[in-house]
């Protein structure tokens, strides 16, 4: 899932940017009566530091992932077979 997140980084960032812009426009035209009552995905947006952590986690998990693939027992994929 992290690899897919990394692959889709640009569309995710573009979506978050567009959503933030839309929130600003909606906020300008709203009455302000329902402020703070609804969930805002803008608060869950990934920052640049979060993306760096995703990259670090992917690099950290690459070795165990590769080992697991090598030992999973499919000789045609790993070339090793099962233990």
VENUR-V207186 format. One record per residue. N is the residue number from 1. RES is the residue in three letters. SS is DSSP state (h for helix, s for strand, l for the rest). Layout:
BEGIN
n=N res=RES ss=SS
n=N res=RES ss=SS
END
This chain:
BEGIN
n=1 res=UNK ss=l
n=2 res=UNK ss=h
n=3 res=UNK ss=h
n=4 res=UNK ss=h
n=5 res=UNK ss=h
n=6 res=UNK ss=h
n=7 res=UNK ss=h
n=8 res=UNK ss=l
n=9 res=UNK ss=h
n=10 res=UNK ss=h
n=11 res=UNK ss=h
n=12 res=UNK ss=h
n=13 res=UNK ss=h
n=14 res=UNK ss=h
n=15 res=UNK ss=h
n=16 res=UNK ss=h
n=17 res=UNK ss=h
n=18 res=UNK ss=h
n=19 res=UNK ss=h
n=20 res=UNK ss=h
n=21 res=UNK ss=h
n=22 res=UNK ss=h
n=23 res=UNK ss=h
n=24 res=UNK ss=h
n=25 res=UNK ss=h
n=26 res=UNK ss=h
n=27 res=UNK ss=h
n=28 res=UNK ss=h
n=29 res=UNK ss=h
n=30 res=UNK ss=l
n=31 res=UNK ss=l
n=32 res=UNK ss=l
n=33 res=UNK ss=l
n=34 res=UNK ss=l
n=35 res=UNK ss=l
n=36 res=UNK ss=l
n=37 res=UNK ss=l
n=38 res=UNK ss=l
n=39 res=UNK ss=l
n=40 res=UNK ss=l
n=41 res=UNK ss=h
n=42 res=UNK ss=h
n=43 res=UNK ss=h
n=44 res=UNK ss=h
n=45 res=UNK ss=l
n=46 res=UNK ss=l
n=47 res=UNK ss=l
n=48 res=UNK ss=h
n=49 res=UNK ss=h
n=50 res=UNK ss=h
n=51 res=UNK ss=h
n=52 res=UNK ss=h
n=53 res=UNK ss=h
n=54 res=UNK ss=h
n=55 res=UNK ss=h
n=56 res=UNK ss=h
n=57 res=UNK ss=h
n=58 res=UNK ss=h
n=59 res=UNK ss=h
n=60 res=UNK ss=h
n=61 res=UNK ss=h
n=62 res=UNK ss=h
n=63 res=UNK ss=h
n=64 res=UNK ss=h
n=65 res=UNK ss=h
n=66 res=UNK ss=h
n=67 res=UNK ss=h
n=68 res=UNK ss=h
n=69 res=UNK ss=h
n=70 res=UNK ss=h
n=71 res=UNK ss=h
n=72 res=UNK ss=l
n=73 res=UNK ss=l
n=74 res=UNK ss=l
n=75 res=UNK ss=h
n=76 res=UNK ss=h
n=77 res=UNK ss=h
n=78 res=UNK ss=h
n=79 res=UNK ss=l
n=80 res=UNK ss=l
n=81 res=UNK ss=l
n=82 res=UNK ss=l
n=83 res=UNK ss=l
END
